[in-house]
Amino acid sequence: MKTQISIEFIQTASRVLKTLGHPDRLKIVEYLDEGEKTVGQIQRHLDMLQPVVSQHLKKMHDRDIVIFRREGTRYFYSLANEFIFKILNCMADVQDKISSGEWSMEFQSE
């Protein structure tokens, strides 16, 4: 029998998933999956404006998705916990199943 998901966990997961619902934030998280990066590295890799990257990182930091350490004037960001890695791995698995034709990705439009 599966463990029932608690209301507290559902609320926490919902906040994280809502924050990750922005495509640019998902790109940042995917890039950070490779390891710690500076704001400048993220900005260059994703071809985004630095203030935009900083805003996304702040929002993700406020939701405990990323952490940072400061070295002089540079900030180094990384993923905060295993929960985020698990979400990325789940998304990759789903993409593989859809690409292989094992699963269909047909959703009703609103």
BELVENGI-V582635 format. One line per field, one symbol per residue. ss: DSSP state (~ for helix, > for strand, _ for the rest). A space follows every 10 residues. Layout:
# BELVENGI-V582635
ss=???
This chain:
# BELVENGI-V582635
ss=______~~~~ ~~~~~~~~~_ __~~~~~~~~ ~~____>>~~ ~~~~~~___~ ~~~~~~~~~~ ~~___>>>>> >__>>>>>>_ _~~~~~~~~~ ~~~~~~~~~~ __________
